[in-house]
Amino acid sequence: MEKSIRTLIVDDEPYSRDELKHLLSAFPSIKIVGEADSGEAAVMKAIQFQPDVVFLDVEMPKMNGMKVAEALLEFKKSPLVVFATAYPQFAAEAFRYEAIDYLLKPYDEEQLQETIQRIEKIIFAQKETEPVKSTGKLAVETEGEIFYIEPKDILYIVREENMTKLITRETEYETKVALKDLEARLLPHGFFRIHKSFLVNLDYVVRLTPWFNGAFQLEITGRKELLPVSRNYIKGLRARLEI
């Protein structure tokens, strides 16, 4: 088990980032994998580095910390969020986005230590219980029957209301299994989340087309429908697709 916690620091003020980096350097478990100076950059860096925890400022131009936290909740494996800010008035709102702590500047080192201990307890417990990934077929139970599907035959998966639909080259299957659970099983087989409701097999991606507000539409081999790609996922998707 990896005894380090991948950490992303987000603050539009360089001095504040440097101060927090210095304080976090006192904790051997903390491994800083990246920094971001804006909300937009924070989401992109989170996609790129897959941090375990994000230390997040609230007041930033354009996309503030609350919007970033909201975007992070859509990730297949959402990082823990610790708000680190000079503004106490946003504390109540912060916990709506499942923040595990709210630190005020200037930082209290004793409080920071308590925060790190809480993070360690959560992250190390998660890593100890992570399942061994299977390399076999995907078992899908539908209408009392169990179908065993080769991951390579699945084009994409979509969540519609309370059902999850698997679209294969030959047919379609419906199951009540949550999209995030299927994602965890299929991640080693070349699948990628493009939207909170869509998971695609990257082997079948043909074309990306700009849509609106930074979003894209994606074309899949052999299908007429175009799939939505949220702007939060587009950079990570291109990084996976392109040489």
C-alpha positions, 0 to 999 in steps of 0.5 A: 500500500502506498503510504503517501497522499497525493495533494493538489494546492489551489490558490490564485496567490503565489505567496499563499501557495508557497506558505501552504507548501512549506507547512505541508512539507512537515508531514511525510505522508503528504506528496504535493503532485501539483499546484493551480492558480485558478479554478479552471486550472484546478479542475484540469490538474485534478483530472491530470494528477488524480489527487487524493486531497485538494487544498482549495481557496474560495475566492478566485476569479471566474471559477471560485472554490465552491464551483471547483468543489462541485466539479470535483464531486463529479469525478469517478473518484472524488478527492477529499477537499479542504478549503483554505481561505481568509474568508470565514463566512463561506464555511457553512456553504463549504460543507455542502460540497462534502469538504472535510475541513475549513482552514482559515488564513493565517494557518494555525499549525495545530489545526493543520496537524489535526486536519492531516491526521483526519486525511491520513485516517480516511485515505489510508483506510481507503487504500487498505480496502481497495479491491483487486481488479479483475481481468475477466468478463463483466457480469451483468444481471438483468431480468433474473439472468446473468450475462458475461460480457467481454469489456472490448465489446462494449462501446459505451455505457449510459445512466438513464434515470434509475437504470444503466444501459450498456451498448455493445457492438451487437446488442444492449443490456440494462442493469441497476448497477450504478455507473460508478461501480461499472467504471471501477471495474472497467477502468483497466480496460480502456474506459473513460468517464466523459460526463456524469452519465456516460462512460466510453470505450476509448477504442471506439472513439472516432471524432470530437466536435465542439458543442457549446460553453466549452463542451464537446460531442463525441462520435462512436464507431458504428453509432449515429448518436453523439455523446456529450463530453462535459468541459470538466473531462475534455482535457483528460479525454484528449490526453488519453486519446492523443499520442 
